[in-house]
Amino acid sequence: MRNSPPSCTVSAGTKSYAYFDDGRRAVKETPAGATNFIWDGQDVLIEKDAALATTGRYTGFPGAWGGPGHDDRLLHPAGR
């Protein structure tokens, strides 16, 4: 993995990012914790926390897994 940009500072604190060699984001770290991104080719499908518990799923439209409409992907928080 590569780190680019290594970090940025926002009003809520510092955020750091790690990327795969092909430029896809692998991890986002904030004062609240880490978010790991699970990919299927060019599409991020799942977000997981540092303990690897699922915190969100992305779909093309509500009630579907992937499929048409990838340009309008929605984040569904875990448990919904």
C-alpha positions as CSV (number, residue, x, y, z in Angstrom):
1,M,0.0,0.0,0.0
2,R,1.0,3.6,-0.5
3,N,0.1,6.6,1.6
4,S,-1.1,9.6,-0.4
5,P,-2.0,12.1,0.9
6,P,-0.6,11.0,4.2
7,S,-3.0,13.0,6.3
8,C,-5.2,16.1,6.3
9,T,-6.5,18.2,9.2
10,V,-10.2,19.0,9.5
11,S,-12.1,20.6,12.3
12,A,-12.8,17.2,13.9
13,G,-9.1,16.3,14.0
14,T,-6.6,14.6,11.7
15,K,-7.6,12.0,9.1
16,S,-5.0,9.6,7.6
17,Y,-5.5,7.5,4.5
18,A,-3.7,4.4,3.0
19,Y,-4.2,3.4,-0.6
20,F,-3.6,0.3,-2.7
21,D,-1.0,0.6,-5.4
22,D,-3.7,1.1,-8.0
23,G,-5.0,4.1,-6.1
24,R,-8.1,2.6,-4.4
25,R,-8.5,3.7,-0.8
26,A,-7.7,0.9,1.6
27,V,-8.0,2.5,5.1
28,K,-9.2,5.8,6.6
29,E,-8.1,6.6,10.1
30,T,-9.7,9.3,12.2
31,P,-9.8,10.0,15.9
32,A,-13.0,7.9,16.0
33,G,-11.1,4.8,14.6
34,A,-10.2,3.1,11.4
35,T,-12.4,2.3,8.4
36,N,-11.3,-0.5,6.1
37,F,-12.7,-0.6,2.5
38,I,-13.5,-3.9,0.8
39,W,-13.6,-3.7,-3.0
40,D,-15.1,-5.7,-5.8
41,G,-13.0,-4.5,-8.8
42,Q,-13.7,-0.8,-9.1
43,D,-16.5,-0.6,-6.6
44,V,-16.3,-0.4,-2.9
45,L,-18.8,-2.9,-1.4
46,I,-18.3,-2.9,2.4
47,E,-16.8,-0.7,5.1
48,K,-15.4,-2.5,8.2
49,D,-14.1,-1.1,11.4
50,A,-10.7,-1.9,13.1
51,A,-12.2,-5.1,14.6
52,L,-13.4,-6.0,11.0
53,A,-17.1,-5.7,11.9
54,T,-19.2,-4.5,9.0
55,T,-20.1,-0.8,9.5
56,G,-21.7,-0.2,6.0
57,R,-22.6,-1.7,2.7
58,Y,-22.8,0.0,-0.7
59,T,-25.4,-0.9,-3.3
60,G,-26.4,0.5,-6.7
61,F,-29.9,1.1,-5.4
62,P,-31.9,0.2,-2.2
63,G,-32.4,-3.6,-1.8
64,A,-29.8,-4.6,-4.3
65,W,-26.2,-5.8,-4.2
66,G,-24.3,-4.2,-7.0
67,G,-26.2,-4.2,-10.3
68,P,-27.0,-1.3,-12.5
69,G,-26.8,2.2,-11.2
70,H,-23.2,2.1,-9.9
71,D,-22.9,5.8,-10.5
72,D,-25.6,6.3,-7.8
73,R,-24.2,4.0,-5.1
74,L,-25.8,4.3,-1.6
75,L,-24.2,3.6,1.7
76,H,-26.4,1.5,4.0
77,P,-25.2,1.6,7.6
78,A,-24.8,-1.8,9.2
79,G,-28.0,-3.1,10.9
80,R,-30.4,-1.5,8.4
